[in-house]
Amino acid sequence: MDRDPHDEFPAGFFRRADEAADTEFYADDRFVAHIDDRAIRAVGLLYKQLGIDGSGSAVRVLDLMSSWISHFLTPPPELVVLGMNERELTANQQASAYLVHDLNADPVTPFPDDHFDAATCCVSIDYLVRPIDVLRDVARVVRPGGPVVCTFSNRCFPTKVIRGWYGISEQMRCHVVGQYFRLAGGFTEPQAMLCTPANTPGDPLYAVWAAVAGAPEAAAGTADDAAAADVGVSSGDAAAP
Ligand SMILES: C[S@@+](CC[C@H](N)C(=O)[O-])C[C@H]1O[C@@H](n2cnc3c(N)ncnc32)[C@H](O)[C@@H]1O
């Protein structure tokens, strides 16, 4: 039997203070911004630089762990938002379709293979208890060469975040998310970047992304002209997490 890749992490890494079903916690509407305006803009700029918003070539994009805002500067023609709260998802003005789906209960989504041109997951990867399984499925539903982007900051719902996220530095979180991609398989080598200026007030915005493997040439952009700063994760250019 294959070894569970989540076992590569220390015991208890994926446990949470609140182990109740996520349906309970997310039953309450939260029409709030989870990061500040600067970080939201950094997310939108990164999506644009990676060619996955409406100004690029991506047509069909999946926004995982979504809510009422998806942060695209220009939304892609088809944006499917997947999350836990139906009222938040139906209020998402950039979405063309939505799906309520608990990725912690079932990391496999109902989409066909190679269905999407790209996928995003904003400020939410830290809530997944089986992130490697989720990314494995994302590699199935995104076409070869399509970028898959996880962004995160330093805020969270403390009872729902995995315990492993708490005990590590922001830089180490980039490494952890990079390891998720590597252990999932089916991706090019992940890249990481701090997308907001280092050591400034406001929410930091980190990104880790990779392309789905199998394209003649990997299509995930390098975002090397992004407004990034050097934190050891990146020196303006994307770096290996
Ligand atoms: C901090 S919010 C971020 C929302 C949105 N991505 C944003 O950038 O504003 C976390 C989101 O993750 C979603 N989420 C949490 N647990 C989930 C799960 N088990 N399956 C799917 N989505 C989940 C929730 O619906 C919630 O909208």
The ligand as an ORCA input file, in Angstrom:
! r2SCAN-3c Opt
* xyz 0 1
  C     -10.576     33.129      4.897
  S     -11.903     32.717      3.829
  C     -11.241     33.178      2.240
  C     -12.317     33.407      1.233
  C     -11.828     33.895     -0.131
  N     -10.955     32.917     -0.776
  C     -11.137     35.243     -0.034
  O     -10.045     35.389     -0.559
  O     -11.726     36.164      0.538
  C     -11.839     30.944      3.851
  C     -12.781     30.306      2.852
  O     -12.474     28.929      2.749
  C     -13.666     28.225      2.525
  N     -13.492     26.912      3.107
  C     -13.137     26.640      4.388
  N     -13.111     25.319      4.609
  C     -13.451     24.743      3.433
  C     -13.634     23.406      3.038
  N     -13.491     22.408      3.913
  N     -13.994     23.158      1.754
  C     -14.178     24.161      0.882
  N     -14.029     25.456      1.203
  C     -13.688     25.746      2.472
  C     -14.757     29.004      3.227
  O     -15.983     28.875      2.542
  C     -14.239     30.416      3.222
  O     -14.899     31.179      2.248
*
